[in-house]
Amino acid sequence: MPRLPLKRRVFCKILKLWLRSLRISWGNSVDTSVPGVLALWHADLFAATAAFQKTGLVAFISPSADGEILAKIATDLGYKVVRGSSSEKTLEIRKALEELRKGKSCAMALDGPKGPAGVEKRGTRWLAEKAHVPIWKLDVRYGAHFTLHSWDKAKIPLPLSKLTISLSYL
């Protein structure tokens, strides 16, 4: 991964501190002792990043400039990062498939790299079907937060706020 400019490195440090400040509690869950695909909406990206840090989860992240920042943060928080995009028809998703076959779990956005938000794209199901693993759908209940006016309506939890994470089979 190329070295980010100083401003972006400082920004990443601040984001990591913010993500580590979030208080995560667990609601309903499923058996995650076997490999699987963690499916989430782009709106819940920050919550998922905070909840699964230091688990060795493989994160499938876009090669965009925003993805570069997220990839840096995810790597620092203990994720293995695979860069790729279903909209560019790259073969990088096969690297995530290899990781699943090695016994790792993988996370990716259900609504693809560009949306529309909340509309499931084919990539998550394709990946799970090829690897013969379950899909775990992430559901987040937010404490104090705000929602961005972006394409994905990203939810931004305030520092030290509580998030309740639940997983169910998709």
C-alpha positions as CSV (number, residue, x, y, z in Angstrom):
1,M,0.0,0.0,0.0
2,P,1.5,3.4,-1.0
3,R,2.4,5.8,1.8
4,L,-0.3,8.4,2.2
5,P,0.5,12.2,2.4
6,L,1.0,13.6,5.9
7,K,-2.5,15.2,6.0
8,R,-4.2,11.9,5.2
9,R,-2.0,10.0,7.7
10,V,-3.1,12.4,10.5
11,F,-6.7,12.1,9.3
12,C,-6.4,8.3,9.5
13,K,-5.0,8.5,13.0
14,I,-7.9,10.6,14.2
15,L,-10.4,8.2,12.5
16,K,-8.8,5.2,14.2
17,L,-9.0,6.9,17.6
18,W,-12.7,7.7,16.9
19,L,-13.5,4.1,15.9
20,R,-11.7,2.7,18.9
21,S,-13.8,5.0,21.2
22,L,-17.1,3.4,20.1
23,R,-18.7,1.1,22.7
24,I,-19.8,-2.1,20.9
25,S,-22.4,-4.5,22.4
26,W,-23.7,-7.6,20.7
27,G,-27.4,-8.4,20.1
28,N,-28.5,-11.6,18.3
29,S,-25.7,-13.4,16.6
30,V,-25.0,-16.4,14.5
31,D,-22.3,-19.0,14.5
32,T,-19.2,-17.2,13.1
33,S,-16.8,-20.0,14.1
34,V,-16.9,-21.2,10.4
35,P,-15.8,-19.0,7.5
36,G,-18.5,-16.7,6.0
37,V,-19.2,-13.5,4.3
38,L,-20.2,-10.5,6.4
39,A,-22.7,-8.5,4.4
40,L,-23.3,-4.8,5.3
41,W,-24.7,-1.7,3.7
42,H,-22.3,1.2,2.9
43,A,-24.2,3.2,5.5
44,D,-23.0,0.9,8.3
45,L,-19.3,0.8,7.1
46,F,-17.9,2.7,10.1
47,A,-19.9,0.7,12.6
48,A,-18.7,-2.6,11.0
49,T,-15.1,-1.3,10.9
50,A,-15.2,-0.6,14.6
51,A,-17.0,-3.8,15.6
52,F,-14.7,-6.3,13.9
53,Q,-11.3,-4.8,14.4
54,K,-8.5,-7.2,15.4
55,T,-10.4,-10.2,14.2
56,G,-8.4,-10.9,11.0
57,L,-11.4,-10.4,8.8
58,V,-10.7,-9.9,5.1
59,A,-12.2,-6.6,3.9
60,F,-13.0,-6.1,0.2
61,I,-12.4,-2.4,-0.3
62,S,-12.7,-0.2,-3.4
63,P,-9.6,1.0,-5.2
64,S,-10.9,4.6,-5.1
65,A,-9.2,7.4,-3.2
66,D,-11.8,7.1,-0.4
67,G,-11.1,3.4,-0.4
68,E,-7.3,4.1,0.1
69,I,-8.1,5.9,3.4
70,L,-10.4,3.1,4.5
71,A,-7.8,0.5,3.5
72,K,-5.1,2.2,5.6
73,I,-7.4,2.4,8.6
74,A,-8.6,-1.2,8.2
75,T,-5.1,-2.5,7.9
76,D,-4.0,-0.7,11.0
77,L,-7.1,-2.1,12.9
78,G,-6.1,-5.7,12.1
79,Y,-8.0,-6.4,8.9
80,K,-6.5,-8.1,5.8
81,V,-7.5,-5.9,2.9
82,V,-8.3,-6.9,-0.7
83,R,-8.7,-4.0,-3.1
84,G,-11.1,-4.3,-6.0
85,S,-14.5,-3.2,-7.4
86,S,-17.3,-5.1,-8.9
87,S,-18.2,-2.1,-11.1
88,E,-14.8,-2.3,-12.8
89,K,-15.1,-6.1,-13.4
90,T,-11.7,-6.7,-11.8
91,L,-10.7,-10.2,-10.8
92,E,-9.6,-9.1,-7.3
93,I,-12.7,-10.6,-5.8
94,R,-11.1,-13.9,-6.5
95,K,-8.4,-13.0,-3.9
96,A,-11.2,-12.7,-1.3
97,L,-12.5,-16.1,-2.6
98,E,-9.0,-17.6,-2.0
99,E,-9.1,-16.2,1.6
100,L,-12.5,-17.8,2.3
101,R,-11.2,-21.1,1.0
102,K,-8.3,-20.8,3.4
103,G,-10.7,-20.5,6.3
104,K,-10.9,-16.7,6.7
105,S,-14.1,-14.7,6.8
106,C,-14.6,-11.8,4.4
107,A,-16.6,-8.5,4.6
108,M,-18.1,-6.6,1.7
109,A,-20.9,-4.1,1.0
110,L,-24.1,-5.5,-0.3
111,D,-24.8,-2.3,-2.2
112,G,-21.6,-2.5,-4.3
113,P,-19.1,0.3,-4.7
114,K,-21.5,2.9,-6.1
115,G,-25.0,2.0,-5.0
116,P,-27.7,2.8,-5.2
117,A,-27.8,2.6,-1.4
118,G,-29.8,-0.3,0.1
119,V,-30.0,-2.1,-3.2
120,E,-28.2,-5.5,-3.1
121,K,-25.7,-6.2,-5.9
122,R,-24.7,-9.7,-6.9
123,G,-21.1,-9.8,-5.6
124,T,-21.8,-10.8,-2.0
125,R,-24.0,-13.8,-3.0
126,W,-21.6,-14.8,-5.8
127,L,-18.7,-14.9,-3.4
128,A,-20.6,-16.9,-0.7
129,E,-21.9,-19.4,-3.3
130,K,-18.5,-19.9,-4.9
131,A,-16.9,-20.5,-1.5
132,H,-19.8,-22.5,-0.1
133,V,-20.0,-20.4,3.0
134,P,-22.9,-18.6,4.8
135,I,-23.7,-14.9,4.5
136,W,-24.1,-13.0,7.8
137,K,-26.2,-9.8,7.5
138,L,-25.0,-7.0,9.8
139,D,-27.7,-5.0,11.6
140,V,-26.7,-1.9,13.6
141,R,-28.6,0.0,16.2
142,Y,-27.0,3.4,16.8
143,G,-26.8,5.5,19.9
144,A,-25.9,9.1,19.3
145,H,-25.1,9.6,15.6
146,F,-25.8,11.7,12.5
147,T,-26.4,10.7,8.9
148,L,-24.4,12.2,6.0
149,H,-26.2,13.6,2.9
150,S,-24.2,11.3,0.6
151,W,-25.3,8.6,-1.9
152,D,-25.0,5.9,0.8
153,K,-26.6,7.9,3.7
154,A,-23.6,6.9,5.9
155,K,-24.3,6.9,9.6
156,I,-21.6,8.5,11.7
157,P,-21.7,7.5,15.4
158,L,-20.4,10.2,17.7
159,P,-17.3,9.4,19.8
160,L,-17.9,7.2,22.8
161,S,-21.5,6.4,21.6
162,K,-22.9,2.9,21.9
163,L,-23.6,0.6,19.0
164,T,-25.5,-2.7,19.2
165,I,-24.4,-5.1,16.5
166,S,-26.6,-8.1,15.5
167,L,-25.9,-10.8,12.9
168,S,-28.4,-12.9,11.1
169,Y,-28.2,-15.3,8.1
170,L,-29.1,-13.8,4.7
